[in-house]
Amino acid sequence: MGRGRVQLKRIENKINRQVTFSKRRSGLLKKAYELSLLCDAEVALIIFSTRGKLSEFASAGMNKTLERYEKCSYAIQDTTGVPDRETQNWHQEATQLKNKVELLQRSQRQLLGEDLGPLQIKELQQLEHQLEVSVAHIRSRKTQVMLGQIEELREKELMLHEINMSLEKKLSETERRNVEWAPNTGVNEPGDLSVTNTTTFALLHPQQSSNSSLPTVNPRSKLGI
């Protein structure tokens, strides 16, 4: 008994739907590649997932195939009726800008390590080289910034050193002025030891100091000799 015809409808289970999409997308890309290789046909395939992830295949380059498609579309429109030339130019420019935006978005995703499935060895090598060049530029800029910060710190260190030297000079001048003002305030010079020694002796030997201040009396004169 033959198998009945399967009814095609949306898969409700999210996981099964994602698995089916991944398998059929791979099969479709493979079929497009085989068709271009076996029949020498120019094939372009664009697939967007429900999350907006792009998958594409182009045997002769996506931009080239799209431009060829646009020319064919405009040729068909010219046979049915001549459209407004200005409107046609605006439409063509908008299409080109849209293609450029999509190309930039795809390049950005590939730089982030996403959407690498359709890329071949040569394209992966080019992407790797581009990343290495970008990393080299980033490291060079980082080194420049660090050297600039080091130079700023050296300038601050020099400025602080000059401020410190200025403060030391002011402190030395203040100490010198204090030494010069000492005689005027009654403070003895370090070499004037006579007054200091006398004062110290009087404080330590008050009795002897008082006796030494009295006049000396000769005993003979007191007895009348």
C-alpha positions as CSV (number, residue, x, y, z in Angstrom):
1,M,0.0,0.0,0.0
2,G,1.5,3.3,-1.1
3,R,2.1,6.1,1.4
4,G,-0.5,8.9,1.3
5,R,0.3,12.4,0.3
6,V,1.7,14.5,3.1
7,Q,-0.2,17.7,3.7
8,L,2.1,20.7,4.0
9,K,1.3,23.1,6.8
10,R,3.1,25.1,9.4
11,I,4.9,23.0,12.1
12,E,3.5,24.1,15.4
13,N,6.3,22.7,17.6
14,K,9.1,25.3,17.7
15,I,12.0,22.8,18.1
16,N,10.8,20.6,15.3
17,R,10.2,23.6,13.1
18,Q,13.8,24.9,13.7
19,V,15.2,21.4,13.0
20,T,13.2,21.1,9.8
21,F,14.3,24.6,8.7
22,S,18.0,23.8,9.3
23,K,17.8,20.5,7.4
24,R,15.9,21.9,4.4
25,R,17.9,25.0,4.2
26,S,21.1,22.9,3.9
27,G,19.5,20.8,1.3
28,L,18.3,23.8,-0.7
29,L,21.7,25.4,-0.6
30,K,23.3,22.1,-1.7
31,K,20.7,21.8,-4.6
32,A,21.5,25.3,-5.7
33,Y,25.2,24.6,-5.7
34,E,24.7,21.4,-7.7
35,L,22.4,23.1,-10.2
36,S,25.0,25.8,-10.9
37,L,27.8,23.3,-11.2
38,L,26.1,20.6,-13.3
39,C,24.2,23.0,-15.7
40,D,26.6,25.9,-15.7
41,A,23.8,28.2,-14.6
42,E,24.0,31.4,-12.7
43,V,22.1,30.7,-9.5
44,A,21.4,33.0,-6.5
45,L,19.5,31.9,-3.4
46,I,18.5,34.1,-0.4
47,I,16.9,32.7,2.7
48,F,15.8,34.6,5.9
49,S,15.0,32.6,9.0
50,T,12.2,33.6,11.4
51,R,14.8,35.4,13.5
52,G,16.1,37.4,10.6
53,K,19.3,35.4,10.0
54,L,20.4,35.5,6.4
55,S,21.6,32.5,4.4
56,E,22.6,32.9,0.8
57,F,24.3,31.3,-2.1
58,A,25.5,32.9,-5.3
59,S,27.4,31.1,-8.0
60,A,28.6,34.3,-9.7
61,G,28.4,36.8,-6.8
62,M,25.2,38.1,-5.2
63,N,25.7,41.7,-6.3
64,K,26.4,40.7,-9.9
65,T,23.3,38.4,-10.1
66,L,21.1,41.0,-8.5
67,E,22.2,43.7,-10.9
68,R,21.5,41.3,-13.8
69,Y,18.1,40.6,-12.3
70,E,17.3,44.3,-12.1
71,K,18.3,44.8,-15.7
72,C,16.0,42.0,-16.8
73,S,13.2,43.3,-14.7
74,Y,13.5,46.8,-16.2
75,A,13.7,45.3,-19.7
76,I,10.4,43.5,-19.1
77,Q,8.8,46.7,-17.7
78,D,10.0,48.6,-20.8
79,T,8.2,46.1,-23.1
80,T,4.9,46.5,-21.2
81,G,5.2,50.2,-20.8
82,V,7.8,52.9,-20.4
83,P,7.9,54.0,-16.7
84,D,8.9,57.3,-15.5
85,R,12.7,57.6,-15.9
86,E,13.2,59.5,-12.6
87,T,11.2,57.0,-10.7
88,Q,13.1,54.2,-12.2
89,N,16.4,55.8,-11.2
90,W,15.2,56.3,-7.7
91,H,14.1,52.7,-7.5
92,Q,17.4,51.5,-8.8
93,E,19.4,53.6,-6.4
94,A,17.2,52.4,-3.5
95,T,17.8,48.8,-4.5
96,Q,21.6,49.3,-4.7
97,L,21.6,51.0,-1.2
98,K,19.6,48.2,0.2
99,N,22.0,45.6,-1.2
100,K,24.9,47.5,0.3
101,V,23.2,47.6,3.7
102,E,22.6,43.9,3.5
103,L,26.2,43.3,2.5
104,L,27.5,45.4,5.4
105,Q,25.2,43.6,7.8
106,R,26.4,40.2,6.6
107,S,30.0,41.3,6.9
108,Q,29.4,42.5,10.4
109,R,27.9,39.2,11.4
110,Q,30.8,37.3,9.8
111,L,33.3,39.5,11.8
112,L,31.4,38.5,14.9
113,G,31.8,34.8,14.0
114,E,28.3,34.3,12.8
115,D,26.8,33.2,9.5
116,L,30.1,31.5,8.4
117,G,28.4,28.4,6.8
118,P,28.3,29.6,3.2
119,L,31.9,30.8,3.2
120,Q,34.6,28.8,1.4
121,I,38.2,28.3,2.4
122,K,39.5,31.4,0.5
123,E,36.8,33.6,1.9
124,L,37.5,32.4,5.5
125,Q,41.2,33.1,5.0
126,Q,40.4,36.6,3.8
127,L,38.1,37.1,6.8
128,E,40.9,35.8,9.1
129,H,43.4,38.2,7.5
130,Q,41.0,41.1,8.0
131,L,40.6,40.3,11.6
132,E,44.3,40.1,12.2
133,V,44.8,43.5,10.5
134,S,42.0,45.0,12.7
135,V,43.6,43.5,15.9
136,A,47.0,45.0,14.9
137,H,45.4,48.4,14.4
138,I,43.7,48.1,17.8
139,R,46.9,47.2,19.6
140,S,48.8,50.0,17.9
141,R,46.1,52.5,19.0
142,K,46.1,51.0,22.5
143,T,49.9,51.4,22.7
144,Q,49.7,55.1,21.6
145,V,47.1,55.8,24.3
146,M,49.2,54.1,27.0
147,L,52.3,56.1,26.0
148,G,50.3,59.3,26.0
149,Q,49.1,58.5,29.6
150,I,52.6,57.7,30.7
151,E,53.8,61.0,29.3
152,E,51.1,62.9,31.1
153,L,52.1,61.1,34.4
154,R,55.7,62.1,33.8
155,E,54.7,65.8,33.3
156,K,52.7,65.7,36.5
157,E,55.6,64.1,38.4
158,L,57.9,66.9,37.1
159,M,55.5,69.6,38.1
160,L,55.1,68.0,41.6
161,H,58.9,67.9,41.9
162,E,59.2,71.6,41.1
163,I,56.5,72.4,43.6
164,N,58.4,70.4,46.3
165,M,61.6,72.2,45.5
166,S,59.9,75.5,45.7
167,L,58.4,74.6,49.1
168,E,61.8,73.5,50.4
169,K,63.4,76.7,49.3
170,K,60.7,78.8,51.1
171,L,61.2,76.7,54.2
172,S,65.0,77.3,54.1
173,E,64.5,81.0,53.7
174,T,62.0,81.0,56.7
175,E,64.6,79.2,58.9
176,R,67.3,81.6,57.9
177,R,65.2,84.6,58.8
178,N,64.4,83.1,62.2
179,V,68.1,82.7,62.9
180,E,68.7,86.3,61.9
181,W,65.9,87.6,64.1
182,A,67.2,85.7,67.2
183,P,69.5,88.6,68.7
184,N,66.7,91.1,68.4
185,T,64.4,88.9,70.5
186,G,66.9,88.4,73.4
187,V,68.0,84.9,72.4
188,N,71.7,84.3,72.9
189,E,73.9,83.3,70.1
190,P,75.2,79.7,70.2
191,G,78.7,81.0,70.9
192,D,77.8,83.3,73.9
193,L,78.3,80.8,76.7
194,S,79.3,83.2,79.6
195,V,75.9,84.6,80.4
196,T,74.3,81.2,80.0
197,N,76.8,79.5,82.3
198,T,76.5,82.2,84.9
199,T,72.7,82.0,84.9
200,T,72.8,78.2,85.1
201,F,75.3,78.3,88.1
202,A,73.1,80.8,90.0
203,L,70.0,78.6,89.6
204,L,71.8,75.5,90.8
205,H,73.8,77.1,93.7
206,P,71.7,79.9,95.0
207,Q,73.6,80.1,98.4
208,Q,77.0,80.4,96.9
209,S,75.8,82.9,94.4
210,S,74.4,85.1,97.2
211,N,77.6,84.9,99.2
212,S,79.7,85.7,96.3
213,S,77.8,88.9,95.7
214,L,78.6,90.2,99.3
215,P,81.8,92.3,99.8
216,T,84.9,90.5,101.1
217,V,85.9,91.5,104.7
218,N,89.5,91.2,105.9
219,P,89.7,89.7,109.4
220,R,92.7,91.8,110.3
221,S,90.9,95.0,109.5
222,K,88.0,93.9,111.7
223,L,90.4,93.4,114.8
224,G,92.2,96.7,114.2
225,I,95.5,95.2,113.2
